Amino acid sequence: GFKVFGPVIPIAAFFYLGDAGFVKIIGEHLPKLSQGIVNDLGIALAHVVPLSDGVGAVTLAIVGAITGLDGSGFSGISLTGSVAHLFATAIGGGAATLTALGQITAIWVGGGTLVPWALIPAAAICGVDPFELARRNLVPVAIGLVVTTIVAMFLI
């Protein structure tokens, strides 16, 4: 078990540095307006890289889709919210729209419309091949994700 989950420990530790746990462990060494090391790095990067509404929306959709590949669709909910907060700070607004876009993308991809293993129970009930169902759902869901991302760009 440790060989499989061993790499998760430093990655999780890095992300927890951006959380309130940093102050509890290390102490009050960050500036007053700091949001944590990882969040501060994200904000600094967002100010250096030209971030627009479109770039933010597409990036959040990609992050949501990647996190949804685990099959559940719920693992990316907190990550997309954090990334949306960082992007909204850099863009100057649109946190709710970016968060919703990332979370919807994670759930659509992870909820079984693109990932075959989440379709197995539904396909078994309907008596159809889950891979065929996923293949047929791929184009409509991809179009829906593209349209949703474009609409989000206008709503930001």
N, C-alpha and C positions, 0 to 999 in steps of 0.2 A: 504494500500500500504506500509506503513512504517513497519508493522510487517514482511512483506515478504522481503523487501529490507534492513531492519535494520542491519542484520548481514554483509551486503556487505560493509558498511561504514568503520568499523575497518579493514577489510581485504584489501580494496582498499587503506586505509591510510597507512597500513604496506607496501604495494607494492610501493606506491608513495614515501616512505622514500628512496627508492633506486634510485629515479629519481632526476633530476636537481632541482625539486621543493623544495627539502630539504634545499638547500643552500639559496634559496629565503626566506624561512620561518624561519629557525633556524639561518642561518649565516654560515660563513666560519670556522666551528669548526672541520671539518674532515681533515685528513692528505692530503697533496698535491696529492698523487697518488691514493687517494680513488675514487671509482666509485659509492659511495653511500652506505648506511648502508646495505641494503638488498643484493646488489651485492657483497659487501665485505664479508658478511656472507656466501654467496654462494660460493665465491672463496675459503674462508677458509675451508668450509666443503669439497669442491672438492679436496683440498690439503690433508685433513685428511683421507678421504675415498679413498681407492685405485680406482681411476677412469681410465679406459682404453678406447680405441676406442670402443670396444664392449659394455661396460657398458653404455657409453655415447650414442651410437646409439640406444640401446634398450630403455633406459630411455626417449630419445627424441621421439621415436616412441610411447611409452606409453603416454607421456604427450600430444602429438598431437592427439592420439586417444581419450583420455579423453576429451580434449577441443572440439573435433569434435562432441561429443555426443549431442550438443545443436541443431544439425540439419543443421546449416548453413555451418560450416566448416571454417568460417572466424574469429571466436572469438579467436582461438588459435594462430593466426598468430603472434601477437606481443609477446605473452608469449613464444612460441617456439623459437622465435628469441633471446629473452633475455636469456633463459636457454641455448641455443646453444652457445651464446657468453661466458657465464660463463664456460661451459664445455670445449670449445675450448681454453680458457685461461689456464685451468688446464691441459688439454691434451697437449697443445702446438701447436694447429692448427686444421684445419678442420671445421672452423666456418660456411663456406658456405654450406658444405655437411650436417652438423648437422641441420642447419636452414632449408635447403630444405627438409630433411627427416621429421622433425617435422611438417612443413607446409603441405607437401604432405599427410602425415598421417591424419592430421586434416581435410583436404579437402576431402580425399577419404572416411573417416568415416562420416564426416558431410555432404558431398555432396549427400548422399542418397544411397550409395552402401551398407551400413550396417544399416543405421537408416531408419526405414520404413516411418516416416512422411515426409521425403524429397522426397520420391518416389511417393507420392500420385498424383501429377500432371502428371508425366510421365506415371504412371500406368493407370490413367484415359484416357489419350490420346490413349494409346495402348489397352485399354479395358481388362486389366489384374488386378488381385488382388495384391495390393501393398505389403502385407505381404508375399505372395508367391514369389513375385519378390525379395524382400529383403532376404528371406530364401535361394533362389537359388543363389543369388549373394554373400552370406556370405563366402562360401568356396573359390571361386576364388579370392575374394578381400583379404581375410586373407592370402592366399598363396602369393599374390602379395605384401602385406605388409611385410611378412617375408622375401621374396626374396629381396625386396628393402632395408630392414634393413641390410641384410647380405652384399649386394653390397656397401651400405654406409660405413660399417665397413672397407672394403678394400680401399675405396676412401679417408678415413680420413687421 
